């Protein structure tokens, strides 16, 4: 049994990440024959992409995907540890799995992902939910065949969670959710250690893939007909810092742009590492989309310091204005936390001031959620929940106002849209995103799925638009 260890997960050494290759033992390629699997994914794009890898690994073992959890032979919950709400949802689902296990004792159930890397979570699972068959973390997805083999051949829970800095594993298979757009990992982990964030503990140290491997993957996707790639990392702007070569995120963006793939996006950025050279490259290449997610978290210098963010309100606004000056049509979105321990009304008003200045296209807003083991979880927090909820409500009113104003600028304009799927609002419409990441429902035939088309915007709402082929 390998248990996660918080103290070990915090350690950082100068040892370079080892580059490994995914392999599956021939005897495990038939382990899932005649069986089906179901994966429920929580959290960020990185979790979604991890699930794409897990699906492909399971199919290497002979499993077939099921669209119905109640009928699957193997059920995995790929989890997120960012906020308490995600924790609660997962434990609620584990409760449901317990009832399913009582009715169907032969099903295999388990959790993986970021929650599985939390020491307190695994202890609770062993104490209260030992009916689960398998628990594995973020560092050993590539070892899933062996982990499942052990779990399927013994009558107790198999816990296999590594408390390590992490390596890089290439050639992991992937079953992509889309035929037109793809996630491409460029780096893993994070060394920023913002005081509220559990990610450096659950994802390990900052480690970048070799740029040659990234470019080769993008070229392969282009050859396979993909129109869009999103470069993924917990902090993509820090790409290359651990490689000890003169090659950083700006160089990678430029080389990916030169592949000629039609659309390039990247998430998530940290203002700390967003360089002038990066901004220049984004402005230079038409296939790098004018959409940037730039987390603010707080507009108060005092709170930013407590958060360990290492920038100020002034430096953030300077960066924001540089981006807007170089990429005038850029849509910029953000993340904001309200109710951080010790946040005063004045601190909150500083945040509103930044929002009113930047007029973001949209924002992900949250009430502070303490994560056990992080420094912020130990900070004195005497702000009543009602005050935090009122602040969030006030913030969202302003965010929604500017989101609608941003969308209204598109009314009557013709914009490029990658048509990705059938619209959720109408089976006779297709849905997709503009270059600036605006959701558009379009009157178009299904034969146009996967195409980037010019769309005239005919109606706008706060979070979406309607249009017709121009």
ZIFEN-V282575 format. One line per field, one symbol per residue. phi: phi as a letter, one per 30 degrees, with the letter a starting at -180 (. if undefined). psi: psi as a letter, one per 40 degrees, with the letter a starting at -180 (. if undefined). burial: 1 if it has 16 or more other C-alpha atoms within 10 Angstrom, else 0. Layout:
phi = ???
psi = ???
burial = ???
//
This chain:
phi = .ccdbedddddbcdddddccbdbbdedcdcdceiccbbccccjddddededdddedddddcjdcdcdbddcddbbbcccccdbdededdddddddddddddddbeddcbabbiddddceddddddddcbdddcbbbcddbedceedddedddcbcbdccbbdcbdjbbcciddbcddbccbbdbdcabiacdhedccceedcciddbcddddddddddddddddjdcbbcdcadbdddejdcchbdabddddeddddddiddbbbaaccbeecdcddedddeddcddcddbbcbeciacceddedddidibceddddddeddddddbecdcccacbccideidcdddddddeddddddhedaaccbdebdcejceddcddbcdeeeddddddddddededddddddddddeidcbdbddcaddddadcbcbabddcicdbcbdadddcejccbdbcdcabbdcabcabed
psi = hhiihdddddihiehihhhihhihhdeeeedeheiiihhhhiaaddddddddddddddddeeiihiehdeeidhhhhhiiediddddddddddddddddddddgdeihiiiaaddeehdddddddddefeeidihiaeefdeeddddddddeeifihhhghhgidiahhiehihgidiediihhhdiiaiedfieeheddddeaihhiihdddddddddddddeeidhihhiidgddehedeefighadddddddddedeidhhiiiiihddehidddddddddhdehifhhhghddiehddddddefdfiiddddddddddddddgdehhhiiihhifihehiddddddddddddddgidiihiihhhhhheiddeeihgehiddddddddddddddddddddddddeeheihihhhhdihiddheeiiiaiidefhhhhhhiideeheihihhhheiiadeiiiiih.
burial = 00111100110000001000000000001011001111101110111111111111111111111100100111111111111001100100010011011000001111111111111011001000111111111111110110110111000011111111111110001111001111111111111111111111111111111110011011101100011111111111111101100001111111011000111111111111010001111110001111111111111110110111100110011010001101100111110111111010001111110110011111101111111111111000000000010011001100111111111101000111111111100000111111111111111100001101111110110101111110
//
